[in-house]
Amino acid sequence: MIIRVINKSKNGLPGYETIHAAGMDLRADLETVLQLKPMERKLVPTGLHIELPEGFEAQIRPRSGLAYKHGISIVNSPGTVDADYRGEIKVLLINLSEEIFEINTGDRIAQMVIAKHEKVDWEPVEVLNETVRGVGGYGHTGVG
């Protein structure tokens, strides 16, 4: 799949770090070092603008290494970039650790997965088909 992109950043285009990776790393595009204090959230620019085909979205997800090693995550995870959005992709990071975390231009801050999605039409009914699970929700299969 080819996706049109405008790159206004100082970084190269997002890429896959391994041959079977689902996500491409997004990099920060900053004028100065950004400090993210404990429990602080900031919108981090990437300098990227994309043109997705209809029926696709870009999911913006946390990087597992940042989450595990530094407590850095994404507030609205996964974030969604819709096919009709043409603005800059920005990542809403949060620092869940007790230490200040510094972000520099070029740092890998998130990953982006391109995914197909469906549009639905609703069919109002009075009864749904039965399943073995039924109405079992949160924790219905036990602890762990």
The first five atom37 places (N, CA, C, CB, O) and aatype in JSON, in Angstrom:
{
  "aatype": [12, 9, 9, 1, 19, 9, 2, 11, 15, 11, 2, 7, 10, 14, 7, 18, 6, 16, 9, 8, 0, 0, 7, 12, 3, 10, 1, 0, 3, 10, 6, 16, 19, 10, 5, 10, 11, 14, 12, 6, 1, 11, 10, 19, 14, 16, 7, 10, 8, 9, 6, 10, 14, 6, 7, 13, 6, 0, 5, 9, 1, 14, 1, 15, 7, 10, 0, 18, 11, 8, 7, 9, 15, 9, 19, 2, 15, 14, 7, 16, 19, 3, 0, 3, 18, 1, 7, 6, 9, 11, 19, 10, 10, 9, 2, 10, 15, 6, 6, 9, 13, 6, 9, 2, 16, 7, 3, 1, 9, 0, 5, 12, 19, 9, 0, 11, 8, 6, 11, 19, 3, 17, 6, 14, 19, 6, 19, 10, 2, 6, 16, 19, 1, 7, 19, 7, 7, 18, 7, 8, 16, 7, 19, 7],
  "atom_mask": [
    [1, 1, 1, 1, 1],
    [1, 1, 1, 1, 1],
    [1, 1, 1, 1, 1],
    [1, 1, 1, 1, 1],
    [1, 1, 1, 1, 1],
    [1, 1, 1, 1, 1],
    [1, 1, 1, 1, 1],
    [1, 1, 1, 1, 1],
    [1, 1, 1, 1, 1],
    [1, 1, 1, 1, 1],
    [1, 1, 1, 1, 1],
    [1, 1, 1, 0, 1],
    [1, 1, 1, 1, 1],
    [1, 1, 1, 1, 1],
    [1, 1, 1, 0, 1],
    [1, 1, 1, 1, 1],
    [1, 1, 1, 1, 1],
    [1, 1, 1, 1, 1],
    [1, 1, 1, 1, 1],
    [1, 1, 1, 1, 1],
    [1, 1, 1, 1, 1],
    [1, 1, 1, 1, 1],
    [1, 1, 1, 0, 1],
    [1, 1, 1, 1, 1],
    [1, 1, 1, 1, 1],
    [1, 1, 1, 1, 1],
    [1, 1, 1, 1, 1],
    [1, 1, 1, 1, 1],
    [1, 1, 1, 1, 1],
    [1, 1, 1, 1, 1],
    [1, 1, 1, 1, 1],
    [1, 1, 1, 1, 1],
    [1, 1, 1, 1, 1],
    [1, 1, 1, 1, 1],
    [1, 1, 1, 1, 1],
    [1, 1, 1, 1, 1],
    [1, 1, 1, 1, 1],
    [1, 1, 1, 1, 1],
    [1, 1, 1, 1, 1],
    [1, 1, 1, 1, 1],
    [1, 1, 1, 1, 1],
    [1, 1, 1, 1, 1],
    [1, 1, 1, 1, 1],
    [1, 1, 1, 1, 1],
    [1, 1, 1, 1, 1],
    [1, 1, 1, 1, 1],
    [1, 1, 1, 0, 1],
    [1, 1, 1, 1, 1],
    [1, 1, 1, 1, 1],
    [1, 1, 1, 1, 1],
    [1, 1, 1, 1, 1],
    [1, 1, 1, 1, 1],
    [1, 1, 1, 1, 1],
    [1, 1, 1, 1, 1],
    [1, 1, 1, 0, 1],
    [1, 1, 1, 1, 1],
    [1, 1, 1, 1, 1],
    [1, 1, 1, 1, 1],
    [1, 1, 1, 1, 1],
    [1, 1, 1, 1, 1],
    [1, 1, 1, 1, 1],
    [1, 1, 1, 1, 1],
    [1, 1, 1, 1, 1],
    [1, 1, 1, 1, 1],
    [1, 1, 1, 0, 1],
    [1, 1, 1, 1, 1],
    [1, 1, 1, 1, 1],
    [1, 1, 1, 1, 1],
    [1, 1, 1, 1, 1],
    [1, 1, 1, 1, 1],
    [1, 1, 1, 0, 1],
    [1, 1, 1, 1, 1],
    [1, 1, 1, 1, 1],
    [1, 1, 1, 1, 1],
    [1, 1, 1, 1, 1],
    [1, 1, 1, 1, 1],
    [1, 1, 1, 1, 1],
    [1, 1, 1, 1, 1],
    [1, 1, 1, 0, 1],
    [1, 1, 1, 1, 1],
    [1, 1, 1, 1, 1],
    [1, 1, 1, 1, 1],
    [1, 1, 1, 1, 1],
    [1, 1, 1, 1, 1],
    [1, 1, 1, 1, 1],
    [1, 1, 1, 1, 1],
    [1, 1, 1, 0, 1],
    [1, 1, 1, 1, 1],
    [1, 1, 1, 1, 1],
    [1, 1, 1, 1, 1],
    [1, 1, 1, 1, 1],
    [1, 1, 1, 1, 1],
    [1, 1, 1, 1, 1],
    [1, 1, 1, 1, 1],
    [1, 1, 1, 1, 1],
    [1, 1, 1, 1, 1],
    [1, 1, 1, 1, 1],
    [1, 1, 1, 1, 1],
    [1, 1, 1, 1, 1],
    [1, 1, 1, 1, 1],
    [1, 1, 1, 1, 1],
    [1, 1, 1, 1, 1],
    [1, 1, 1, 1, 1],
    [1, 1, 1, 1, 1],
    [1, 1, 1, 1, 1],
    [1, 1, 1, 0, 1],
    [1, 1, 1, 1, 1],
    [1, 1, 1, 1, 1],
    [1, 1, 1, 1, 1],
    [1, 1, 1, 1, 1],
    [1, 1, 1, 1, 1],
    [1, 1, 1, 1, 1],
    [1, 1, 1, 1, 1],
    [1, 1, 1, 1, 1],
    [1, 1, 1, 1, 1],
    [1, 1, 1, 1, 1],
    [1, 1, 1, 1, 1],
    [1, 1, 1, 1, 1],
    [1, 1, 1, 1, 1],
    [1, 1, 1, 1, 1],
    [1, 1, 1, 1, 1],
    [1, 1, 1, 1, 1],
    [1, 1, 1, 1, 1],
    [1, 1, 1, 1, 1],
    [1, 1, 1, 1, 1],
    [1, 1, 1, 1, 1],
    [1, 1, 1, 1, 1],
    [1, 1, 1, 1, 1],
    [1, 1, 1, 1, 1],
    [1, 1, 1, 1, 1],
    [1, 1, 1, 1, 1],
    [1, 1, 1, 1, 1],
    [1, 1, 1, 1, 1],
    [1, 1, 1, 0, 1],
    [1, 1, 1, 1, 1],
    [1, 1, 1, 0, 1],
    [1, 1, 1, 0, 1],
    [1, 1, 1, 1, 1],
    [1, 1, 1, 0, 1],
    [1, 1, 1, 1, 1],
    [1, 1, 1, 1, 1],
    [1, 1, 1, 0, 1],
    [1, 1, 1, 1, 1],
    [1, 1, 1, 0, 1]
  ],
  "atom_positions": [
    [[0.84, -1.17, 0.0], [0.0, 0.0, 0.0], [0.89, 1.24, 0.0], [-0.96, 0.0, 1.22], [1.88, 1.3, 0.73]],
    [[0.55, 2.2, -0.81], [1.26, 3.47, -0.87], [0.4, 4.52, -0.17], [1.58, 3.88, -2.36], [-0.79, 4.64, -0.45]],
    [[1.01, 5.29, 0.73], [0.31, 6.37, 1.43], [1.06, 7.67, 1.18], [0.19, 6.08, 2.97], [2.27, 7.75, 1.38]],
    [[0.32, 8.67, 0.74], [0.91, 9.99, 0.49], [1.25, 10.64, 1.84], [-0.06, 10.9, -0.34], [0.47, 10.57, 2.79]],
    [[2.43, 11.27, 1.9], [2.89, 11.86, 3.15], [3.63, 13.16, 2.87], [3.8, 10.87, 3.92], [4.38, 13.28, 1.9]],
    [[3.41, 14.13, 3.74], [4.23, 15.35, 3.78], [5.04, 15.27, 5.07], [3.33, 16.68, 3.72], [4.48, 15.09, 6.15]],
    [[6.35, 15.39, 4.93], [7.24, 15.33, 6.08], [7.88, 16.69, 6.3], [8.32, 14.25, 5.89], [8.8, 17.07, 5.58]],
    [[7.38, 17.43, 7.29], [7.94, 18.75, 7.61], [8.95, 18.67, 8.74], [6.81, 19.73, 7.98], [9.42, 19.7, 9.23]],
    [[9.29, 17.45, 9.16], [10.22, 17.26, 10.28], [11.67, 17.19, 9.8], [9.86, 15.99, 11.06], [11.95, 17.2, 8.6]],
    [[12.56, 17.13, 10.76], [13.98, 16.94, 10.48], [14.32, 15.46, 10.39], [14.83, 17.62, 11.56], [15.47, 15.11, 10.13]],
    [[13.34, 14.59, 10.6], [13.53, 13.14, 10.64], [13.17, 12.5, 9.31], [12.71, 12.52, 11.76], [12.49, 13.1, 8.48]],
    [[13.63, 11.28, 9.13], [13.21, 10.49, 7.97], [11.77, 10.04, 8.15], [0.0, 0.0, 0.0], [11.16, 10.29, 9.19]],
    [[11.23, 9.39, 7.15], [9.86, 8.87, 7.23], [9.79, 7.71, 8.22], [9.37, 8.42, 5.84], [10.78, 7.02, 8.44]],
    [[8.61, 7.5, 8.82], [8.46, 6.35, 9.72], [8.8, 5.06, 9.0], [7.03, 6.29, 10.29], [8.56, 4.93, 7.8]],
    [[9.35, 4.11, 9.73], [9.7, 2.84, 9.13], [9.5, 1.7, 10.11], [0.0, 0.0, 0.0], [9.33, 1.91, 11.31]],
    [[9.53, 0.49, 9.56], [9.41, -0.72, 10.37], [10.81, -1.1, 10.85], [8.76, -1.9, 9.56], [11.74, -1.17, 10.05]],
    [[10.97, -1.34, 12.15], [12.27, -1.66, 12.71], [12.67, -3.11, 12.51], [12.29, -1.34, 14.19], [13.85, -3.44, 12.5]],
    [[11.68, -4.0, 12.34], [11.97, -5.41, 12.06], [11.1, -5.86, 10.9], [11.74, -6.3, 13.33], [10.12, -5.19, 10.56]],
    [[11.44, -6.98, 10.31], [10.77, -7.45, 9.09], [9.28, -7.76, 9.3], [11.47, -8.69, 8.58], [8.49, -7.58, 8.37]],
    [[8.89, -8.21, 10.49], [7.49, -8.56, 10.74], [6.78, -7.57, 11.66], [7.42, -9.94, 11.33], [5.71, -7.88, 12.18]],
    [[7.36, -6.41, 11.87], [6.75, -5.4, 12.74], [5.42, -4.92, 12.16], [7.7, -4.21, 12.95], [5.31, -4.7, 10.96]],
    [[4.43, -4.75, 13.01], [3.13, -4.22, 12.59], [3.13, -2.7, 12.61], [2.02, -4.76, 13.5], [2.44, -2.06, 11.82]],
    [[3.92, -2.12, 13.51], [3.93, -0.68, 13.67], [5.21, -0.04, 13.19], [0.0, 0.0, 0.0], [6.28, -0.64, 13.23]],
    [[5.08, 1.2, 12.74], [6.22, 2.03, 12.34], [6.47, 3.03, 13.45], [5.96, 2.75, 10.97], [5.53, 3.61, 14.0]],
    [[7.73, 3.25, 13.78], [8.04, 4.21, 14.84], [7.85, 5.64, 14.37], [9.47, 4.01, 15.31], [8.26, 6.02, 13.28]],
    [[7.2, 6.43, 15.23], [7.05, 7.86, 15.02], [8.1, 8.58, 15.86], [5.61, 8.35, 15.38], [8.37, 8.18, 17.0]],
    [[8.68, 9.63, 15.31], [9.73, 10.37, 16.0], [9.29, 11.79, 16.32], [11.01, 10.4, 15.15], [8.52, 12.41, 15.58]],
    [[9.78, 12.29, 17.44], [9.48, 13.66, 17.87], [10.13, 14.66, 16.93], [9.95, 13.9, 19.32], [11.25, 14.44, 16.46]],
    [[9.44, 15.75, 16.67], [9.97, 16.85, 15.88], [9.87, 18.11, 16.73], [9.19, 17.01, 14.51], [8.82, 18.75, 16.77]],
    [[10.95, 18.46, 17.4], [10.94, 19.53, 18.39], [11.98, 20.6, 18.07], [11.2, 18.96, 19.78], [12.98, 20.32, 17.42]],
    [[11.72, 21.82, 18.52], [12.7, 22.91, 18.39], [13.71, 22.85, 19.54], [11.98, 24.28, 18.38], [14.88, 23.18, 19.35]],
    [[13.26, 22.43, 20.72], [14.12, 22.31, 21.89], [13.75, 21.03, 22.64], [13.97, 23.56, 22.82], [12.75, 20.39, 22.33]],
    [[14.58, 20.67, 23.6], [14.31, 19.49, 24.43], [13.0, 19.7, 25.18], [15.48, 19.22, 25.41], [12.75, 20.78, 25.72]],
    [[12.19, 18.66, 25.21], [10.91, 18.72, 25.93], [11.04, 17.9, 27.2], [9.73, 18.2, 25.04], [11.44, 16.73, 27.16]],
    [[10.71, 18.5, 28.35], [10.72, 17.76, 29.6], [9.3, 17.4, 29.98], [11.4, 18.59, 30.72], [8.41, 18.25, 30.0]],
    [[9.09, 16.12, 30.27], [7.78, 15.63, 30.67], [7.89, 15.23, 32.14], [7.32, 14.42, 29.77], [8.51, 14.23, 32.49]],
    [[7.26, 16.03, 33.0], [7.32, 15.8, 34.44], [6.4, 14.64, 34.84], [6.94, 17.08, 35.22], [5.52, 14.27, 34.07]],
    [[6.6, 14.07, 36.02], [5.72, 13.0, 36.47], [4.24, 13.41, 36.41], [6.09, 12.58, 37.9], [3.87, 14.5, 36.86]],
    [[3.43, 12.54, 35.86], [1.98, 12.71, 35.69], [1.61, 13.87, 34.76], [1.33, 12.93, 37.04], [0.44, 14.26, 34.7]],
    [[2.56, 14.41, 34.05], [2.3, 15.48, 33.08], [2.04, 14.87, 31.71], [3.48, 16.48, 33.02], [2.6, 13.83, 31.37]],
    [[1.19, 15.51, 30.95], [0.93, 15.09, 29.58], [1.18, 16.26, 28.64], [-0.52, 14.55, 29.43], [0.87, 17.41, 28.95]],
    [[1.74, 15.93, 27.48], [2.02, 16.96, 26.47], [1.79, 16.38, 25.09], [3.47, 17.49, 26.61], [1.99, 15.19, 24.84]],
    [[1.37, 17.26, 24.19], [1.18, 16.91, 22.79], [2.52, 17.09, 22.07], [0.05, 17.78, 22.13], [3.05, 18.2, 22.0]],
    [[3.05, 16.0, 21.53], [4.38, 16.03, 20.91], [4.23, 15.96, 19.39], [5.27, 14.84, 21.42], [3.66, 15.01, 18.86]],
    [[4.73, 16.97, 18.68], [4.6, 16.99, 17.22], [5.54, 15.99, 16.55], [4.89, 18.38, 16.68], [6.6, 15.65, 17.07]],
    [[5.12, 15.52, 15.37], [5.96, 14.62, 14.57], [6.37, 15.25, 13.24], [5.23, 13.31, 14.31], [7.29, 14.76, 12.59]],
    [[5.69, 16.32, 12.83], [5.98, 16.94, 11.54], [5.38, 16.2, 10.35], [0.0, 0.0, 0.0], [5.61, 16.58, 9.21]],
    [[4.61, 15.15, 10.61], [4.04, 14.33, 9.54], [2.57, 14.66, 9.28], [4.18, 12.86, 9.88], [1.79, 14.88, 10.21]],
    [[2.21, 14.68, 8.0], [0.83, 14.82, 7.54], [0.62, 13.67, 6.55], [0.55, 16.26, 6.87], [1.44, 13.47, 5.65]],
    [[-0.48, 12.93, 6.7], [-0.68, 11.78, 5.81], [-2.05, 11.83, 5.15], [-0.52, 10.47, 6.58], [-2.97, 12.49, 5.63]],
    [[-2.16, 11.12, 4.03], [-3.41, 11.0, 3.28], [-3.75, 9.51, 3.19], [-3.29, 11.66, 1.84], [-3.28, 8.8, 2.3]],
    [[-4.56, 9.06, 4.12], [-4.96, 7.65, 4.15], [-6.08, 7.39, 3.16], [-5.39, 7.23, 5.56], [-6.91, 8.27, 2.92]],
    [[-6.12, 6.19, 2.58], [-7.26, 5.85, 1.72], [-8.52, 5.65, 2.56], [-6.95, 4.57, 0.9], [-8.44, 5.29, 3.73]],
    [[-9.67, 5.89, 1.96], [-10.94, 5.66, 2.63], [-11.01, 4.21, 3.09], [-12.14, 5.98, 1.69], [-10.59, 3.3, 2.37]],
    [[-11.52, 3.99, 4.3], [-11.62, 2.65, 4.86], [-10.41, 2.25, 5.69], [0.0, 0.0, 0.0], [-10.34, 1.12, 6.18]],
    [[-9.45, 3.18, 5.87], [-8.26, 2.9, 6.68], [-8.11, 3.95, 7.76], [-7.0, 2.85, 5.81], [-8.61, 5.07, 7.63]],
    [[-7.43, 3.59, 8.83], [-7.07, 4.51, 9.9], [-5.62, 4.28, 10.27], [-8.0, 4.33, 11.14], [-5.07, 3.22, 9.97]],
    [[-5.01, 5.25, 10.91], [-3.69, 5.07, 11.51], [-3.91, 5.04, 13.01], [-2.68, 6.21, 11.08], [-4.43, 6.0, 13.59]],
    [[-3.5, 3.94, 13.65], [-3.6, 3.82, 15.1], [-2.27, 4.22, 15.71], [-4.0, 2.37, 15.52], [-1.22, 3.69, 15.33]],
    [[-2.31, 5.16, 16.65], [-1.1, 5.64, 17.31], [-1.05, 4.97, 18.68], [-1.09, 7.21, 17.44], [-1.92, 5.17, 19.53]],
    [[-0.01, 4.17, 18.89], [0.1, 3.33, 20.08], [1.38, 3.62, 20.84], [0.04, 1.86, 19.7], [2.36, 4.12, 20.27]],
    [[1.39, 3.3, 22.15], [2.62, 3.46, 22.93], [3.72, 2.52, 22.44], [2.35, 3.23, 24.41], [3.43, 1.47, 21.87]],
    [[4.95, 2.89, 22.68], [6.09, 2.0, 22.45], [6.31, 1.21, 23.73], [7.39, 2.8, 22.04], [6.42, 1.79, 24.81]],
    [[6.37, -0.09, 23.62], [6.47, -0.94, 24.81], [7.73, -0.66, 25.62], [6.44, -2.4, 24.4], [7.69, -0.68, 26.85]],
    [[8.84, -0.4, 24.95], [10.08, -0.11, 25.66], [9.98, 1.16, 26.5], [0.0, 0.0, 0.0], [10.46, 1.19, 27.63]],
    [[9.38, 2.21, 25.95], [9.2, 3.46, 26.72], [8.27, 3.24, 27.9], [8.64, 4.57, 25.82], [8.5, 3.77, 28.99]],
    [[7.23, 2.46, 27.69], [6.27, 2.2, 28.78], [6.95, 1.41, 29.9], [5.05, 1.42, 28.25], [6.82, 1.75, 31.07]],
    [[7.67, 0.36, 29.53], [8.29, -0.51, 30.53], [9.46, 0.17, 31.24], [8.78, -1.8, 29.87], [9.54, 0.13, 32.47]],
    [[10.36, 0.78, 30.49], [11.58, 1.33, 31.06], [11.39, 2.7, 31.72], [12.62, 1.44, 30.0], [12.09, 3.03, 32.67]],
    [[10.44, 3.5, 31.19], [10.33, 4.89, 31.64], [8.92, 5.31, 32.07], [10.79, 5.79, 30.56], [8.74, 6.44, 32.52]],
    [[7.92, 4.44, 31.93], [6.56, 4.79, 32.32], [5.91, 5.79, 31.38], [0.0, 0.0, 0.0], [4.99, 6.51, 31.79]],
    [[6.36, 5.85, 30.14], [5.81, 6.8, 29.17], [4.75, 6.09, 28.34], [6.92, 7.39, 28.25], [5.0, 5.03, 27.77]],
    [[3.56, 6.67, 28.28], [2.46, 6.06, 27.54], [1.7, 7.14, 26.77], [1.5, 5.29, 28.5], [2.11, 8.3, 26.73]],
    [[0.6, 6.72, 26.16], [-0.25, 7.63, 25.4], [-1.59, 7.71, 26.11], [-0.43, 7.17, 23.91], [-2.2, 6.69, 26.42]],
    [[-2.05, 8.92, 26.36], [-3.29, 9.13, 27.1], [-4.49, 8.51, 26.38], [-3.53, 10.62, 27.33], [-5.27, 7.8, 27.01]],
    [[-4.64, 8.76, 25.11], [-5.79, 8.27, 24.35], [-5.39, 7.06, 23.5], [-6.36, 9.39, 23.44], [-5.53, 7.07, 22.28]],
    [[-4.9, 6.04, 24.17], [-4.34, 4.91, 23.44], [-5.38, 3.85, 23.1], [-3.24, 4.28, 24.25], [-6.14, 3.44, 23.98]],
    [[-5.45, 3.41, 21.85], [-4.71, 3.98, 20.74], [-5.4, 5.24, 20.22], [-4.56, 2.96, 19.61], [-6.63, 5.33, 20.19]],
    [[-4.6, 6.18, 19.81], [-5.13, 7.35, 19.13], [-5.49, 6.97, 17.7], [0.0, 0.0, 0.0], [-4.89, 6.05, 17.13]],
    [[-6.45, 7.65, 17.13], [-6.89, 7.33, 15.77], [-6.68, 8.53, 14.86], [-8.36, 6.9, 15.75], [-7.08, 9.65, 15.19]],
    [[-6.04, 8.3, 13.73], [-5.95, 9.3, 12.66], [-6.91, 8.82, 11.57], [-4.45, 9.47, 12.11], [-6.71, 7.76, 10.98]],
    [[-7.95, 9.61, 11.31], [-8.96, 9.25, 10.32], [-8.48, 9.58, 8.9], [-10.28, 9.98, 10.61], [-7.58, 10.4, 8.71]],
    [[-9.1, 8.92, 7.92], [-8.71, 9.09, 6.52], [-8.93, 10.51, 6.01], [-9.47, 8.13, 5.66], [-8.28, 10.91, 5.05]],
    [[-9.82, 11.27, 6.63], [-10.08, 12.63, 6.14], [-9.29, 13.7, 6.9], [-11.56, 12.94, 6.23], [-9.46, 14.89, 6.63]],
    [[-8.43, 13.3, 7.85], [-7.61, 14.25, 8.61], [-6.35, 14.6, 7.82], [-7.23, 13.67, 10.0], [-5.67, 13.71, 7.32]],
    [[-6.05, 15.88, 7.71], [-4.87, 16.32, 6.97], [-3.9, 17.13, 7.83], [-5.29, 17.14, 5.79], [-2.88, 17.62, 7.33]],
    [[-4.21, 17.28, 9.11], [-3.32, 18.03, 9.99], [-2.11, 17.23, 10.4], [0.0, 0.0, 0.0], [-1.95, 16.07, 10.02]],
    [[-1.25, 17.86, 11.18], [-0.04, 17.19, 11.65], [-0.39, 16.1, 12.66], [0.93, 18.21, 12.29], [-1.26, 16.28, 13.51]],
    [[0.28, 14.98, 12.54], [0.12, 13.91, 13.53], [0.9, 14.32, 14.77], [0.61, 12.53, 12.98], [2.1, 14.58, 14.72]],
    [[0.19, 14.38, 15.89], [0.81, 14.69, 17.18], [0.47, 13.56, 18.14], [0.33, 16.08, 17.75], [-0.57, 12.9, 18.0]],
    [[1.34, 13.33, 19.11], [1.18, 12.22, 20.03], [1.01, 12.77, 21.44], [2.39, 11.25, 19.95], [1.85, 13.53, 21.92]],
    [[-0.09, 12.38, 22.12], [-0.4, 12.85, 23.46], [0.26, 11.92, 24.48], [-1.94, 12.93, 23.69], [-0.32, 10.92, 24.89]],
    [[1.49, 12.27, 24.88], [2.25, 11.45, 25.82], [1.95, 11.82, 27.26], [3.75, 11.59, 25.55], [1.61, 12.96, 27.57]],
    [[2.07, 10.82, 28.15], [1.95, 11.04, 29.59], [3.11, 10.32, 30.27], [0.56, 10.53, 30.14], [3.52, 9.24, 29.86]],
    [[3.61, 10.93, 31.32], [4.69, 10.36, 32.11], [4.09, 9.76, 33.38], [5.78, 11.42, 32.45], [3.71, 10.49, 34.29]],
    [[4.01, 8.44, 33.43], [3.44, 7.75, 34.58], [4.5, 7.37, 35.62], [2.7, 6.52, 34.12], [4.19, 6.66, 36.59]],
    [[5.73, 7.82, 35.42], [6.8, 7.5, 36.36], [6.94, 8.62, 37.4], [8.14, 7.3, 35.61], [6.16, 9.58, 37.42]],
    [[7.94, 8.47, 38.25], [8.23, 9.5, 39.26], [9.43, 10.34, 38.88], [8.47, 8.84, 40.63], [9.9, 11.17, 39.67]],
    [[9.94, 10.15, 37.66], [11.12, 10.86, 37.18], [10.76, 11.75, 35.99], [12.23, 9.87, 36.78], [9.86, 11.42, 35.22]],
    [[11.46, 12.87, 35.84], [11.31, 13.7, 34.64], [11.87, 12.92, 33.45], [12.04, 15.09, 34.82], [12.92, 12.3, 33.56]],
    [[11.16, 12.97, 32.33], [11.61, 12.28, 31.13], [11.85, 13.32, 30.05], [10.57, 11.22, 30.66], [10.99, 14.16, 29.78]],
    [[13.02, 13.26, 29.42], [13.37, 14.21, 28.37], [13.16, 13.6, 26.99], [14.81, 14.68, 28.53], [13.51, 12.45, 26.74]],
    [[12.58, 14.41, 26.1], [12.35, 14.0, 24.72], [13.11, 14.97, 23.81], [10.82, 13.97, 24.37], [13.0, 16.18, 23.95]],
    [[13.87, 14.41, 22.88], [14.64, 15.19, 21.93], [14.12, 14.94, 20.52], [16.14, 14.84, 22.03], [13.48, 13.93, 20.26]],
    [[14.41, 15.86, 19.62], [14.08, 15.64, 18.21], [14.72, 14.33, 17.75], [14.56, 16.83, 17.33], [15.89, 14.06, 18.02]],
    [[13.92, 13.53, 17.06], [14.4, 12.26, 16.55], [14.13, 11.08, 17.46], [0.0, 0.0, 0.0], [14.24, 9.93, 17.03]],
    [[13.76, 11.34, 18.73], [13.44, 10.23, 19.63], [12.18, 9.51, 19.16], [13.25, 10.74, 21.07], [11.22, 10.14, 18.74]],
    [[12.21, 8.19, 19.24], [11.04, 7.39, 18.89], [10.05, 7.47, 20.05], [11.43, 5.9, 18.57], [10.36, 7.03, 21.15]],
    [[8.86, 8.03, 19.79], [7.92, 8.31, 20.87], [6.65, 7.47, 20.83], [7.55, 9.75, 20.84], [5.94, 7.39, 21.83]],
    [[6.37, 6.85, 19.7], [5.13, 6.07, 19.55], [5.28, 5.19, 18.33], [3.88, 7.0, 19.43], [6.25, 5.28, 17.58]],
    [[4.3, 4.34, 18.13], [4.27, 3.56, 16.9], [2.93, 3.76, 16.22], [4.53, 2.06, 17.17], [1.91, 4.01, 16.86]],
    [[2.95, 3.64, 14.9], [1.75, 3.85, 14.1], [1.47, 2.58, 13.31], [1.92, 5.07, 13.14], [2.33, 2.05, 12.6]],
    [[0.23, 2.09, 13.46], [-0.23, 0.91, 12.73], [-1.33, 1.35, 11.77], [-0.73, -0.21, 13.71], [-2.29, 1.99, 12.2]],
    [[-1.21, 1.02, 10.51], [-2.24, 1.31, 9.52], [-3.2, 0.12, 9.5], [-1.62, 1.59, 8.09], [-2.77, -1.02, 9.31]],
    [[-4.49, 0.39, 9.7], [-5.47, -0.69, 9.81], [-6.71, -0.4, 8.99], [-5.84, -0.93, 11.27], [-7.17, 0.74, 8.92]],
    [[-7.24, -1.44, 8.39], [-8.51, -1.35, 7.66], [-9.64, -1.39, 8.68], [-8.65, -2.5, 6.61], [-9.54, -2.07, 9.7]],
    [[-10.7, -0.67, 8.4], [-11.88, -0.73, 9.28], [-13.13, -0.75, 8.42], [-11.9, 0.48, 10.25], [-13.1, -0.41, 7.24]],
    [[-14.21, -1.14, 9.02], [-15.5, -1.24, 8.33], [-16.44, -0.15, 8.81], [-16.13, -2.62, 8.56], [-16.34, 0.32, 9.94]],
    [[-17.34, 0.24, 7.96], [-18.46, 1.12, 8.32], [-19.67, 0.22, 8.52], [-18.74, 2.22, 7.21], [-19.82, -0.79, 7.83]],
    [[-20.52, 0.57, 9.46], [-21.69, -0.27, 9.74], [-22.98, 0.51, 9.57], [-21.62, -0.85, 11.16], [-23.0, 1.74, 9.66]],
    [[-24.03, -0.21, 9.31], [-25.39, 0.3, 9.39], [-26.06, -0.45, 10.54], [-26.18, 0.13, 8.03], [-25.87, -1.65, 10.69]],
    [[-26.83, 0.26, 11.35], [-27.48, -0.36, 12.5], [-28.8, -0.99, 12.09], [-27.71, 0.67, 13.61], [-29.53, -0.45, 11.26]],
    [[-29.11, -2.14, 12.68], [-30.4, -2.8, 12.51], [-31.05, -2.9, 13.89], [-30.24, -4.22, 11.85], [-30.75, -3.82, 14.64]],
    [[-31.95, -1.97, 14.22], [-32.61, -2.03, 15.52], [-33.47, -3.3, 15.65], [-33.49, -0.77, 15.74], [-34.27, -3.6, 14.77]],
    [[-33.29, -4.02, 16.75], [-34.06, -5.24, 17.03], [-34.49, -5.21, 18.49], [-33.23, -6.53, 16.71], [-34.05, -4.35, 19.26]],
    [[-35.33, -6.15, 18.88], [-35.78, -6.26, 20.27], [-35.0, -7.34, 21.03], [-37.27, -6.58, 20.32], [-34.9, -7.29, 22.26]],
    [[-34.43, -8.32, 20.3], [-33.73, -9.44, 20.93], [-32.47, -9.76, 20.12], [-34.66, -10.7, 21.03], [-32.48, -9.68, 18.89]],
    [[-31.39, -10.11, 20.82], [-30.15, -10.53, 20.16], [-30.04, -12.05, 20.24], [-28.91, -9.85, 20.81], [-30.6, -12.67, 21.15]],
    [[-29.31, -12.66, 19.3], [-29.08, -14.1, 19.34], [-28.35, -14.48, 20.62], [-28.29, -14.55, 18.11], [-27.49, -13.74, 21.08]],
    [[-28.69, -15.64, 21.19], [-28.07, -16.13, 22.42], [-26.67, -16.69, 22.13], [-28.95, -17.21, 23.07], [-26.42, -17.21, 21.04]],
    [[-25.77, -16.58, 23.11], [-24.44, -17.19, 23.05], [-24.17, -17.89, 24.38], [-23.34, -16.12, 22.75], [-24.9, -17.69, 25.34]],
    [[-23.13, -18.71, 24.43], [-22.75, -19.36, 25.68], [-22.37, -18.32, 26.71], [-21.59, -20.36, 25.46], [-22.72, -18.45, 27.88]],
    [[-21.66, -17.29, 26.32], [-21.23, -16.24, 27.24], [-22.4, -15.41, 27.74], [-20.2, -15.34, 26.58], [-22.47, -15.07, 28.92]],
    [[-23.31, -15.1, 26.86], [-24.46, -14.29, 27.25], [-24.05, -12.9, 27.67], [0.0, 0.0, 0.0], [-23.32, -12.22, 26.94]],
    [[-24.52, -12.46, 28.84], [-24.27, -11.1, 29.31], [-23.04, -11.0, 30.21], [-25.48, -10.58, 30.06], [-22.78, -9.94, 30.77]],
    [[-22.26, -12.09, 30.36], [-21.07, -12.08, 31.21], [-20.1, -11.01, 30.77], [0.0, 0.0, 0.0], [-19.67, -10.99, 29.61]],
    [[-19.75, -10.12, 31.68], [-18.85, -9.02, 31.36], [-17.61, -9.03, 32.21], [0.0, 0.0, 0.0], [-17.0, -10.08, 32.42]],
    [[-17.22, -7.88, 32.69], [-15.99, -7.69, 33.45], [-15.81, -8.76, 34.52], [-15.98, -6.32, 34.09], [-16.61, -8.85, 35.44]],
    [[-14.76, -9.56, 34.39], [-14.4, -10.55, 35.4], [-15.28, -11.77, 35.45], [0.0, 0.0, 0.0], [-15.2, -12.53, 36.42]],
    [[-16.12, -11.99, 34.47], [-17.07, -13.1, 34.55], [-16.42, -14.48, 34.47], [-18.08, -12.97, 33.45], [-17.05, -15.48, 34.82]],
    [[-15.16, -14.55, 34.01], [-14.52, -15.88, 33.92], [-13.61, -16.13, 35.11], [-13.71, -16.0, 32.61], [-12.9, -17.13, 35.13]],
    [[-13.6, -15.26, 36.1], [-12.79, -15.46, 37.3], [-11.61, -14.53, 37.37], [0.0, 0.0, 0.0], [-11.43, -13.67, 36.5]],
    [[-10.81, -14.69, 38.4], [-9.64, -13.83, 38.64], [-8.48, -14.34, 37.8], [-9.25, -13.8, 40.15], [-8.24, -15.54, 37.69]],
    [[-7.75, -13.37, 37.21], [-6.54, -13.71, 36.44], [-6.89, -14.31, 35.17], [0.0, 0.0, 0.0], [-6.01, -14.66, 34.39]]
  ]
}
